[in-house]
Amino acid sequence: MPPESLEAYWSLQPDKLMLLLGTGSNGLNAAEAQARLLRCGRNDVNPAQGPRLLRLILDRFTNPLLLLLIFAASISLVLHDWLDALIVILIVIASAAISLVQEHRASKAVAALRRRITMRSNVMRDGRLQVIPSDELVPGDIVSLSAGNLVPADAFVLETNACFVNQSVLSGEPVGVEKRPGIVPPHASLNERSNCMFMGTSVSSGTGKILIVRTGMATEFGRIAHALARQESETEFEKGLRRFGALLMWVMVMIVMVVLVINVLLHRATADTLLFAIALAVGLSPELLPAILTVTLAQGSQKMARQGVIVKRLNAIENLGSMTVLCTDKTGTLTEGVVRLDAALDVDGKPSAAVMQWAWLNARLQTGLANPLDQAIVADPKASSLNAGHYRKLDEIPYDFQRRRLSVVVAGASGERPLLVTKGALDDVLKVCDRALQGNAELPLGAALLADIKARFTAWSEQGFRVLGVAQRAVALKDHYAREDERSMIFCGFLLFFDPPETGVVKTLEGLKRLGVQLKIITGDNQAVARHVAEAVGIEVTYPLTGAALADMNEEALWHVAARSNLFAEVDPHQKERIVRALQKTGHVVGFLGDGINDAPALHAADVGISVDRAVDVAKEAADLVLLKHELNLIRLGIDEGRHTFANTLKYVFITTSANFGNMISMAAAALYLPFLPLLAKQILLNNFLSDIPALGIAGDNVDREWNRTPHRWDIHLIRSFMISFGLISTLFDFITFAALLYLVGESPALFRTGWFVESVLTELFILIIIRTYKPFYRSRPSRFLLIATLLIAVLTVALPYLPVGKLFSLVPLPPLVMLSICMITLLYILFSEATKRRFYHRFGFGP
């Protein structure tokens, strides 16, 4: 039966629902699953949007400026100006095609990288548990979930154990909702369906087994995907891009309106004036910017992939380059991440086989969230002599971040009372204990004994050990055990874990410091342990804060303290997010590295969320970058790449806005003075087209090392100053060219337009070589494509008036003296721009 016909499936008995879905306790077989996948479609809430190439083509030809240009060309066709209209349309198509090809290649590369981190689910297929991509799930599949998993589709709950689900993506409520088997009324609201789990939500604690009922667009999330799509906060890069677009639009509208009004007042031909004004607008717009951005970012993502970093969100590369603060846990970042059990000790700090056995039973039999501490206990050589064969697991009370402990209930083969064995953070274990096992005697957990326990804990923590507590008590036999059973327990002893500092991390931290990136440690661990690790790797701890202190601070107080503190210990998930947002409020671009459920809020809040391939689903989903290896040095390499990418993006912005701004002013002034249009629309577009070809090479251009020394951000003041300074230089030399042309050729429209066309293209080409570097242009090597393309287009520009194709653009051969004058003016422009560049960069604090 198709899933859409299963109305109110939450009110059905499990057996009946399985029968309707044609499945059983062993799940589907592979053949049936494949048939259903073809029938129901992939489990994806992004509906098919047609081939990627087709979407890119449509994007190109829905650009308002290009549509205006095509409209104006259509007017020329109506007025029987066939040739000019055709040339304009061909140039538009050629410009769009170049950027289309580049962006399509880049997009394919990025899509291939993203497929490497596809979400997967544990599914019962052919009677055994298998791991398959989540988008291949179909109605009737049976899926096992544990803490940290994303719920892959809408499903009916078959089994749970203390399973709580965060479904804020649908309900808006951040508090976890308990899920359990059962039946609810047909009219129950989404929040009341305690026996259902929904796509897009996540398991925050416990385990569960679910029956998939609806997938893809048939899910609750899919039905209202657009309305419920979580609004991503605007990144630092996107804010800058928006401000830049606003600046450009304001300048464009003002100049185009002035030119249009002047030409109308002078009674110029309507069609020519319209084409001229719209061509001016197209000339100023950085129409290659989307392609430059996509190509530059895609090349950056491919380089980062070769280093072991998968980029999920392209803009994150530039945010990484702008990053001023990196927040990270210590485990696996500052430390090796290979935790080992150093000792199992009794209350007096002596080795204890009993504590080892209880800890091993707890770690071996728990089925919740996999973690390195349990793995270290099970893998410890001392555990090889232990045997759980005569113990039988009765129940489990899974770990959660409020209790910070995990319990299992076991029964022995000889019929004694069940034993509740608890392991967790020492303070949280002690909270549920009223006795302690000292030797063979159970003693009341009085103040003196409690002080001794905490003194040992503090001493071990200061030595860098992570310390857990172990407790147990006999309990009555019953069907189910809950958190309330964790009471009146006997404290048995300690587990000491050690995770040595990462080899080479000191050098990496020094590299981050040289790059202007502050490192802040944010951890749930004990403050003494965190401080020991920080000092072991050369971090001088300043203003350490604990979660308890943060809880007493309002947001304004946290803003002031967060910037000064570099160690936050014993913090919960909400506090991690608070710290990230406080740093952002004080002007920082924040990166966050995390891999756990408790890191997901902070990962989503950060400008750059960074996770690892072995992280839980919710962490990887929230992250922008995924490290295939948990190495801090990969982030340092990514910062270099991010700054390289940002530098090349800014180059194009500088070049296109300054050159085009100058040309627009020149044309506006010339249109006012000259009795004819200074350039025809097709000549403006050809100018734009020729200068754009070398600009495509900016994506792979070399970048000055000086750029990588500090973080960089969009600076509209800098862009505006650059545009005005170098735009006015361009205008000055245009006026010199006007004077020379009027002196040498008089008011001859064809010769004047040809001369200025050649000078305009040459200056746009060579300014690209000048301002692409802080250094003298001859001391900084451009990329091969950029250099060769610039030289070839320059030669073509000089030759074009003498070639037959030049006539199509109304270009005519120039007298030798005119061509020589233009070349001399271009040379002077290069020298003047080079001198101005050095003063400009020095004034803004850039360069060597």
C-alpha positions in Angstrom: 0.0 0.0 0.0 1.5 3.4 -0.9 2.5 5.5 2.1 0.2 8.4 1.3 -2.8 6.1 1.8 -1.7 5.3 5.4 -3.6 8.2 7.0 -3.2 8.4 10.8 -0.7 5.5 10.8 0.2 6.5 14.4 -3.2 5.1 15.5 -2.6 1.6 14.0 -1.3 -1.5 15.7 2.4 -2.3 14.8 1.5 -5.7 13.3 -1.2 -4.2 11.1 1.0 -1.3 10.0 3.8 -3.8 9.0 1.2 -5.8 7.1 0.0 -2.8 5.2 3.6 -1.8 4.3 4.4 -5.4 3.3 7.3 -5.8 5.6 8.3 -7.8 8.7 10.7 -7.9 11.6 13.5 -8.9 9.2 12.9 -5.9 7.0 12.7 -5.8 3.3 14.8 -7.8 0.9 17.1 -6.0 -1.5 15.0 -6.7 -4.6 11.8 -5.3 -3.1 13.6 -2.3 -1.6 15.0 -1.5 -5.1 11.6 -1.8 -6.6 10.1 0.6 -4.0 12.9 3.1 -4.5 12.0 3.2 -8.2 8.3 3.6 -7.4 8.6 6.1 -4.5 11.7 8.0 -5.5 14.7 8.9 -3.5 14.4 9.9 0.2 15.2 13.5 -0.5 13.3 16.7 0.3 15.0 18.7 -2.5 12.6 18.1 -5.5 14.1 17.5 -8.9 15.0 20.8 -10.4 16.1 19.6 -13.8 19.7 19.0 -15.0 22.3 21.2 -13.3 23.5 22.5 -16.7 20.0 23.6 -17.6 19.6 25.5 -14.4 22.9 27.3 -14.9 21.8 28.3 -18.5 18.5 29.6 -17.1 20.4 31.5 -14.4 22.5 33.2 -17.0 19.5 34.4 -19.1 17.4 35.5 -16.2 20.0 38.2 -15.3 18.0 41.5 -15.4 20.8 43.4 -17.1 21.2 40.9 -19.9 17.4 40.7 -20.4 17.4 44.5 -20.7 20.2 44.3 -23.3 18.3 41.7 -25.3 15.2 43.8 -25.1 17.1 46.9 -26.4 18.6 44.8 -29.2 15.1 43.7 -30.1 14.2 47.3 -30.6 17.1 47.6 -33.1 15.7 44.6 -34.9 12.3 46.3 -35.1 14.0 49.4 -36.5 15.8 47.2 -39.1 19.3 47.7 -37.6 19.9 44.0 -38.2 23.7 43.9 -37.9 24.1 45.9 -34.7 21.3 43.9 -33.0 22.9 40.6 -34.1 26.3 41.6 -32.9 25.0 42.7 -29.5 23.1 39.4 -29.1 26.1 37.3 -30.1 28.3 39.1 -27.6 25.8 38.5 -24.8 25.6 34.8 -25.7 29.4 34.5 -25.9 29.9 36.2 -22.5 27.3 34.0 -20.9 28.7 30.8 -22.5 32.2 31.4 -21.1 31.1 31.9 -17.5 28.6 29.0 -18.0 31.3 26.5 -19.0 33.6 27.6 -16.1 30.8 27.4 -13.5 29.4 24.1 -14.7 32.8 22.4 -14.5 33.3 23.9 -11.0 29.8 22.8 -9.8 30.4 19.2 -11.0 33.6 19.1 -9.0 31.9 20.4 -5.9 29.0 17.9 -6.2 31.4 15.0 -6.5 33.1 16.1 -3.3 29.8 16.4 -1.4 28.9 12.9 -2.3 31.8 11.7 -0.2 30.0 12.6 3.0 26.5 11.2 2.3 24.5 10.5 5.4 23.9 6.8 6.1 21.5 4.7 8.2 21.6 1.3 9.9 18.8 -0.6 8.1 17.5 -4.2 8.4 17.7 -5.6 4.9 17.6 -9.3 4.0 17.4 -10.2 7.7 20.6 -8.5 8.7 21.6 -5.0 9.8 23.3 -3.1 6.9 24.6 0.5 6.4 23.1 2.2 3.4 22.8 5.9 2.2 19.8 7.5 3.9 18.4 8.7 0.5 17.9 5.0 -0.5 15.4 4.3 2.3 11.9 3.3 1.4 8.6 2.7 3.2 8.8 -0.6 5.0 12.4 -0.3 6.0 13.3 -0.9 9.7 16.0 1.4 10.9 18.0 1.4 14.2 18.9 4.8 15.8 21.1 5.9 18.6 22.0 9.2 20.2 23.5 11.6 17.6 21.6 10.1 14.6 19.4 12.2 12.3 16.0 10.7 11.8 16.1 9.9 8.1 12.3 9.8 7.3 8.9 9.8 9.0 8.5 6.6 11.0 6.5 4.6 13.5 8.4 3.7 16.7 8.8 0.0 17.3 11.2 -0.1 20.2 12.9 2.6 22.4 15.1 2.8 25.4 15.0 6.2 27.1 14.9 7.7 23.7 14.5 11.5 23.5 14.3 13.3 20.2 14.9 17.0 19.4 12.2 18.0 17.0 12.6 21.8 17.2 13.0 21.9 13.4 9.3 21.1 13.2 7.8 22.3 16.5 10.2 25.1 17.4 10.6 23.7 20.9 14.2 23.0 21.8 13.4 20.6 24.7 13.8 16.9 23.8 10.6 14.9 23.4 10.5 11.3 24.7 9.5 8.7 22.1 8.1 5.3 23.0 6.0 2.5 21.3 2.3 2.7 21.6 -0.8 4.0 19.9 -2.2 7.5 19.9 -5.6 8.8 18.7 -6.0 9.5 15.0 -6.6 13.2 15.6 -3.4 13.6 17.6 -1.3 16.7 16.6 2.3 16.3 15.5 3.6 17.1 19.0 1.3 14.6 20.5 2.5 11.7 18.3 4.9 10.2 20.9 5.0 7.0 18.9 6.4 8.7 15.7 9.7 10.2 14.6 10.0 12.7 11.8 12.5 13.4 9.1 15.0 16.2 10.0 14.7 15.7 13.8 17.6 14.1 15.8 18.0 11.6 18.6 19.5 13.4 21.6 19.7 10.4 23.9 18.8 6.7 24.1 18.2 4.2 21.3 15.3 3.2 19.1 14.1 1.0 16.3 11.7 2.6 13.8 9.5 1.5 10.9 9.8 3.9 7.9 6.4 5.0 6.7 6.9 8.1 4.5 10.0 9.3 2.7 11.1 12.3 0.7 8.5 14.9 -0.2 5.7 12.8 1.5 7.2 13.4 4.9 6.0 16.2 7.2 9.3 18.0 6.6 9.0 17.5 2.9 5.5 18.8 2.7 6.4 22.1 4.2 10.1 22.1 3.4 10.1 25.6 1.9 8.1 27.1 4.8 10.1 25.3 7.4 13.5 25.7 5.8 15.7 26.9 8.7 17.0 30.3 7.8 20.7 30.2 7.7 22.2 33.2 9.4 24.0 35.5 6.9 27.7 34.8 6.9 30.4 37.4 7.0 31.2 36.8 3.4 27.5 37.1 2.3 27.1 40.3 4.3 30.0 41.9 2.5 28.7 40.7 -0.9 25.3 42.2 -0.2 26.9 45.6 0.8 29.1 45.5 -2.3 26.0 44.9 -4.5 24.1 47.8 -2.9 27.1 50.1 -3.6 27.4 49.1 -7.2 23.7 49.3 -7.9 23.6 52.9 -6.5 26.5 54.0 -8.6 25.1 52.2 -11.7 21.6 53.8 -11.5 23.0 57.3 -10.9 25.4 57.3 -13.9 23.1 55.5 -16.3 20.2 57.9 -15.5 22.5 60.9 -16.0 23.7 59.6 -19.4 20.2 58.7 -20.5 18.8 62.2 -19.6 21.7 64.0 -21.3 21.3 62.1 -24.5 17.6 62.5 -24.6 18.0 66.3 -24.1 20.5 66.3 -26.9 17.9 64.6 -29.1 20.1 61.6 -29.9 18.6 58.6 -31.7 16.3 56.8 -29.3 17.4 53.2 -30.1 21.1 54.1 -30.0 20.7 56.0 -26.7 18.8 53.1 -25.1 21.4 50.6 -26.2 24.2 52.9 -25.1 22.7 53.4 -21.6 22.0 49.7 -21.0 25.4 48.7 -22.3 26.9 51.2 -19.8 25.0 49.4 -17.0 26.2 46.0 -18.2 29.7 47.4 -18.5 29.8 48.5 -14.8 28.2 45.3 -13.5 30.7 42.6 -12.5 28.8 40.0 -14.6 31.6 37.5 -14.2 31.5 37.7 -10.4 29.2 34.7 -9.9 31.4 32.6 -12.2 34.7 33.9 -10.7 33.3 33.2 -7.2 32.1 29.7 -8.1 35.3 28.8 -10.0 37.6 30.2 -7.3 35.7 28.5 -4.5 35.4 25.2 -6.4 39.2 25.2 -7.0 39.7 25.9 -3.4 37.4 23.1 -2.3 39.3 20.7 -4.6 42.6 21.7 -3.1 41.2 21.3 0.4 39.8 17.9 -0.5 43.2 16.7 -1.6 44.4 17.8 1.9 41.6 15.9 3.6 38.8 18.6 4.0 35.4 18.2 2.3 33.6 21.5 1.8 29.8 21.3 2.1 29.1 25.0 1.8 31.4 26.9 -0.6 31.2 30.3 1.1 32.6 28.7 4.2 36.1 28.7 2.4 36.1 32.5 2.4 34.7 32.7 5.9 37.6 30.4 7.0 40.0 32.9 5.5 38.3 35.7 7.4 38.2 33.7 10.7 39.7 35.5 13.7 38.7 33.0 16.5 38.7 29.2 16.4 36.8 27.5 19.2 37.6 23.8 19.7 37.4 21.0 22.2 40.7 19.6 23.4 40.1 15.9 22.7 41.5 14.8 19.3 42.5 18.4 18.5 45.1 19.4 21.1 45.4 15.8 22.1 45.9 12.6 20.1 42.2 11.6 20.6 43.4 8.0 21.3 42.1 7.7 24.9 43.5 4.9 27.0 42.4 3.7 30.4 45.3 4.4 32.8 43.8 2.8 36.0 40.7 1.5 37.8 41.1 2.5 41.4 39.1 2.1 44.6 38.0 4.8 47.0 41.5 4.9 48.5 43.2 5.2 45.1 44.4 1.6 45.0 44.0 -0.6 41.9 40.7 -2.5 42.0 39.7 -5.5 40.0 36.1 -5.0 41.1 35.9 -1.4 39.8 37.5 -2.7 36.6 34.8 -5.4 36.2 31.9 -3.1 37.0 33.3 -0.5 34.5 33.8 -3.1 31.9 30.2 -4.5 32.3 28.8 -1.0 31.9 30.9 -0.2 28.8 30.5 -3.6 27.2 26.8 -3.9 27.6 25.7 -0.3 26.8 24.2 0.2 23.4 23.8 4.0 23.2 26.2 6.5 21.8 29.6 5.1 20.9 32.4 7.0 22.7 36.1 6.7 23.1 36.0 6.2 26.9 33.9 3.1 26.6 36.0 1.8 23.8 39.1 2.4 25.9 37.6 0.4 28.8 36.6 -2.6 26.6 40.0 -2.5 24.8 42.1 -2.4 27.9 44.4 -5.4 28.4 43.1 -5.9 31.9 39.6 -6.5 30.4 40.8 -9.6 28.6 40.5 -11.7 31.8 36.9 -10.6 32.4 33.9 -12.6 31.3 30.4 -11.3 31.0 29.1 -14.7 30.2 27.5 -15.3 33.6 25.9 -11.8 33.5 22.7 -11.0 31.6 21.7 -7.5 30.7 18.2 -6.6 31.8 17.9 -2.9 30.9 19.9 0.3 30.2 19.4 3.9 31.3 21.3 5.7 28.5 23.6 8.7 28.8 22.4 12.2 28.5 24.0 15.6 28.9 21.9 16.6 31.9 22.7 13.6 34.1 26.1 13.0 32.6 26.0 9.3 33.5 25.1 5.9 32.0 23.7 2.9 33.8 23.1 -0.8 32.9 21.1 -3.3 34.9 22.6 -6.8 34.9 21.6 -10.1 36.5 24.0 -13.0 37.3 23.4 -16.6 36.4 23.1 -17.7 40.1 19.8 -15.9 40.7 21.1 -13.0 42.9 19.3 -9.7 42.8 19.9 -7.5 39.7 22.8 -5.0 39.9 22.5 -1.4 38.7 26.0 -0.3 37.6 26.5 3.4 36.9 29.5 5.2 35.3 29.9 8.9 34.6 31.2 12.3 35.5 32.4 12.1 39.1 30.2 14.9 40.5 27.1 13.5 38.8 27.8 10.0 40.1 28.4 11.2 43.6 25.0 13.0 43.5 23.2 9.7 43.5 25.4 8.0 46.1 24.9 7.9 49.9 27.6 5.2 50.6 31.1 4.3 49.6 32.8 1.0 49.4 36.1 1.2 51.3 37.8 -2.2 51.4 34.9 -4.7 52.0 32.9 -2.2 54.1 30.1 0.0 53.0 30.6 3.4 54.8 28.3 6.4 54.8 29.4 9.0 52.3 30.1 11.7 54.9 31.8 15.1 54.6 35.3 13.8 55.4 35.2 10.9 53.0 33.6 13.1 50.3 36.4 15.6 50.8 39.0 12.9 50.4 37.4 11.7 47.1 37.3 15.2 45.7 40.9 15.9 46.7 42.0 12.8 44.8 39.9 13.9 41.9 41.5 17.4 41.9 45.0 16.0 42.1 44.5 13.6 39.2 42.8 16.3 37.1 45.7 18.7 37.6 48.0 15.9 36.3 45.9 15.8 33.1 43.8 12.7 33.8 40.1 12.6 33.0 38.4 11.0 35.9 35.1 9.1 36.0 33.2 7.7 38.9 31.8 4.1 39.2 28.9 3.2 41.5 26.5 0.2 41.9 23.6 -1.1 44.0 21.3 -4.1 44.1 17.8 -3.4 42.8 14.5 -5.2 42.7 13.7 -7.2 39.6 11.2 -5.4 37.3 10.4 -4.9 33.7 11.8 -1.5 33.2 14.3 0.8 34.9 14.5 4.6 34.7 16.5 7.5 35.9 14.7 7.5 39.2 16.4 4.2 40.0 19.8 5.9 40.1 19.6 6.7 43.9 21.0 5.5 47.2 24.0 4.0 45.3 27.4 2.8 46.6 30.4 4.7 45.3 33.0 2.1 44.3 35.9 4.0 42.8 37.5 5.9 40.0 38.5 5.4 36.3 41.5 7.4 35.1 41.9 8.1 31.4 44.8 9.8 29.7 44.9 11.3 26.2 48.5 12.6 25.4 49.0 15.9 23.6 49.1 15.7 19.8 52.5 15.5 18.3 53.3 18.7 16.5 50.3 20.6 17.9 52.6 23.3 19.4 53.9 24.1 15.9 50.4 24.2 14.5 49.2 26.6 17.3 52.2 28.9 16.6 51.2 28.9 12.9 47.6 29.9 13.8 48.9 32.7 16.0 51.0 34.0 13.1 47.9 34.0 10.9 46.1 36.2 13.4 43.7 33.4 14.7 43.0 33.1 18.4 42.4 29.6 19.8 39.7 29.2 22.5 39.1 25.9 24.2 35.5 25.1 24.9 35.0 21.7 26.6 32.6 19.9 28.9 35.6 18.4 30.8 36.8 19.4 34.2 38.6 22.8 34.4 41.8 21.4 35.9 42.1 18.8 33.1 41.5 21.3 30.4 44.0 23.8 31.9 46.7 21.0 32.2 46.2 20.1 28.5 46.3 23.8 27.4 49.5 24.5 29.3 51.1 21.2 28.0 50.7 22.5 24.5 52.0 26.0 25.3 48.7 27.9 25.7 48.8 30.5 28.4 45.4 30.3 30.0 43.7 33.7 30.5 40.5 34.3 32.4 39.3 30.7 32.5 35.5 30.3 32.9 33.3 27.4 34.0 29.8 26.6 33.0 28.6 27.5 36.4 30.0 31.0 36.1 28.5 31.4 32.6 25.1 30.5 33.9 25.2 33.5 36.2 26.2 36.0 33.4 23.8 38.0 31.3 24.5 38.3 27.6 26.2 41.8 27.8 28.6 40.5 30.5 29.5 37.5 28.4 30.3 39.7 25.4 33.0 41.4 27.5 34.4 38.3 29.1 34.3 35.9 26.1 36.8 38.0 24.1 39.4 37.9 26.9 38.9 34.3 28.0 40.6 31.4 26.1 39.4 28.5 28.3 35.8 27.6 28.9 35.3 24.3 30.9 32.4 22.3 32.2 30.0 23.9 29.7 26.8 22.5 28.3 25.6 22.6 24.6 23.6 25.8 25.1 26.5 27.5 26.7 28.8 26.6 23.8 26.3 28.4 21.4 26.2 31.4 23.8 29.9 31.7 23.7 30.0 31.6 19.9 27.3 34.2 19.6 29.0 36.5 22.2 32.2 36.4 20.2 30.3 37.3 17.0 28.7 40.2 18.8 32.1 41.6 19.6 33.1 41.6 15.9 34.8 38.3 15.5 34.5 35.8 12.7 34.1 32.6 14.6 35.0 29.0 13.6 33.9 26.1 15.7 35.4 22.6 15.6 33.2 19.8 17.1 32.0 16.3 16.6 29.4 15.5 19.2 25.7 16.0 19.7 26.4 18.7 22.2 28.4 20.6 19.6 25.6 20.9 17.0 24.1 24.2 18.2 27.5 25.9 18.3 28.4 24.5 14.9 25.2 25.9 13.4 25.8 29.3 15.1 29.4 29.7 14.0 30.5 31.5 10.8 32.4 28.3 10.0 31.2 25.1 11.4 33.9 22.3 11.2 33.3 18.7 12.0 35.1 15.3 11.3 34.1 12.3 9.2 33.6 10.1 12.3 31.3 12.7 14.0 27.7 12.0 14.8 25.1 12.8 12.1 23.8 16.0 13.6 27.3 17.4 13.9 28.2 16.7 10.3 24.8 18.0 9.1 25.4 21.3 11.0 29.0 21.7 9.8 30.2 23.7 6.7 33.5 21.7 6.5 34.2 18.1 7.3 37.7 16.9 8.1 38.5 13.4 6.9 41.3 13.4 9.5 40.9 15.0 13.0 44.0 17.3 12.6 44.2 20.9 13.7 46.8 21.5 11.0 44.2 20.8 8.3 42.3 23.9 9.5 45.5 26.0 9.3 45.9 24.8 5.7 42.3 25.6 5.0 42.8 29.2 6.4 45.6 29.7 3.9 43.3 28.5 1.1 40.4 30.6 2.3 42.6 33.8 2.3 44.0 32.8 -1.1 40.4 32.5 -2.5 39.2 35.7 -0.9 42.2 37.6 -2.3 41.4 36.5 -5.8 37.8 37.4 -5.4 38.7 40.8 -4.2 41.1 41.3 -7.1 38.2 40.9 -9.6 36.0 43.2 -7.6 38.8 45.9 -7.5 39.6 45.5 -11.2 36.1 45.4 -12.7 34.7 48.2 -10.5 37.6 50.7 -10.9 38.1 50.2 -14.6 34.4 50.2 -15.4 33.6 53.0 -13.1 36.2 55.2 -14.8 35.0 54.3 -18.2 31.4 55.1 -17.3 32.3 58.6 -16.0 34.4 59.1 -19.2 31.5 58.1 -21.4 29.0 60.2 -19.5 31.3 63.3 -19.9 32.1 62.5 -23.5 28.4 62.1 -24.3 27.8 65.6 -22.9 30.6 67.2 -24.9 30.8 65.3 -28.2 28.2 65.7 -30.9 28.1 61.9 -31.3 28.1 58.9 -28.9 31.7 58.2 -27.8 31.3 54.4 -28.3 28.5 52.3 -29.8 26.7 49.8 -27.6 28.3 46.9 -29.5 31.8 48.4 -28.9 31.1 48.8 -25.2 30.1 45.1 -25.0 33.1 44.0 -27.1 35.3 45.9 -24.7 33.7 44.2 -21.8 33.9 40.8 -23.4 37.6 41.0 -24.3 38.7 42.3 -20.9 36.6 39.6 -19.2 38.6 36.7 -20.8 41.8 37.3 -18.9 39.8 38.0 -15.8 38.7 34.3 -15.7 42.3 33.6 -14.9 42.0 35.4 -11.6 40.4 32.4 -10.1 43.7 30.5 -10.2 46.1 33.5 -9.8 49.0 33.5 -7.4 48.6 35.5 -4.2 51.1 37.6 -2.3 52.3 35.9 0.8 51.7 39.1 2.7 48.0 38.7 2.3 48.0 35.4 4.3 49.4 37.1 7.4 46.1 38.4 8.8 42.4 37.7 8.4 40.6 39.8 5.8 36.9 40.8 5.6 34.8 42.7 3.1 35.6 46.4 3.6 33.1 48.5 1.6 35.1 51.6 2.5 38.2 50.1 1.0 36.3 49.0 -2.2 34.7 52.4 -2.6 38.0 54.2 -2.1 39.7 51.9 -4.6 36.9 52.3 -7.1 37.0 56.1 -6.9 40.8 56.4 -6.8 41.6 54.1 -9.7 38.4 55.0 -11.5 39.3 58.6 -11.6 42.8 57.7 -12.8 41.2 55.8 -15.6 39.0 58.8 -16.3 42.0 61.2 -16.3 43.8 59.1 -19.0 40.5 58.8 -20.9 40.3 62.6 -21.1 44.0 62.7 -22.2 43.0 60.2 -24.9 40.0 62.3 -25.9 42.2 65.4 -26.2 44.8 63.5 -28.3 42.1 62.0 -30.6 40.3 65.3 -31.1 43.7 66.9 -31.9 44.8 64.1 -34.3 41.6 63.0 -36.0 39.1 65.8 -35.2 35.4 65.1 -34.8 35.5 61.9 -36.9 33.1 59.5 -35.1 34.7 56.3 -36.6 38.3 57.2 -35.8 37.5 58.6 -32.4 35.5 55.5 -31.3 38.2 53.2 -32.7 41.0 55.0 -30.9 39.2 55.2 -27.6 38.1 51.5 -27.9 41.8 50.4 -28.3 43.0 52.6 -25.4 40.1 51.5 -23.1 40.7 47.8 -23.7 44.5 48.1 -23.2 44.2 50.0 -20.0 41.7 47.5 -18.6 44.0 44.6 -19.5 47.1 46.1 -18.0 45.5 47.5 -14.8 44.7 43.9 -14.1 48.4 43.0 -14.0 49.2 46.1 -11.9 46.7 45.9 -9.1 46.6 42.1 -8.7 49.6 42.5 -6.3 50.8 44.7 -3.5 54.3 44.5 -4.9 55.8 46.1 -8.0 54.0 44.3 -10.8 57.3 42.9 -12.2 58.1 41.2 -8.9 54.9 39.2 -8.6 54.3 36.4 -11.1 50.7 36.1 -12.4 49.3 32.8 -13.2 50.2 31.4 -16.7 46.6 31.7 -18.1 46.3 35.3 -16.8 49.6 36.4 -18.3 49.2 34.7 -21.7 45.5 35.7 -22.1 46.3 39.4 -21.2 49.1 39.5 -23.8 47.1 37.7 -26.5 44.0 40.0 -26.0 46.3 43.1 -26.1 47.7 42.0 -29.4 44.2 41.2 -30.8 42.9 44.6 -29.6 45.7 46.5 -31.5 45.2 44.4 -34.6 41.4 44.4 -34.6 40.9 47.8 -36.4 43.0 46.4 -39.3 41.2 43.1 -39.5 38.0 42.4 -41.6 36.1 41.4 -38.5 36.7 45.0 -37.1 34.3 46.4 -39.6 31.4 44.4 -38.0 32.0 46.5 -34.9 32.4 49.8 -36.8 36.2 49.8 -36.1 38.4 51.5 -38.7 42.2 51.4 -39.3 44.1 54.0 -37.2 46.9 56.1 -38.6 50.3 55.1 -37.2 50.7 58.4 -35.2 47.3 57.8 -33.5 48.2 54.2 -32.6 51.6 55.3 -31.3 49.9 58.0 -29.2 47.5 55.5 -27.7 50.3 53.1 -26.8 52.3 56.0 -25.2 49.2 57.0 -23.2 48.7 53.4 -22.1 52.4 53.2 -20.9 52.0 56.4 -18.9 48.8 55.0 -17.4 50.6 51.8 -16.3 53.4 53.8 -14.6 51.0 56.3 -12.9 48.8 53.4 -11.7 51.8 51.5 -10.3 52.9 54.6 -8.3 49.4 55.2 -7.0 48.9 51.6 -6.1 51.9 51.7 -3.7 50.6 54.8 -1.9 47.1 53.4 -1.8 48.0 50.0 -0.3 50.3 51.7 2.2 47.6 54.1 3.3 45.3 51.1 4.1 48.0 49.1 5.8 48.4 46.4 3.2 51.5 45.1 1.6 55.0 44.3 2.8 
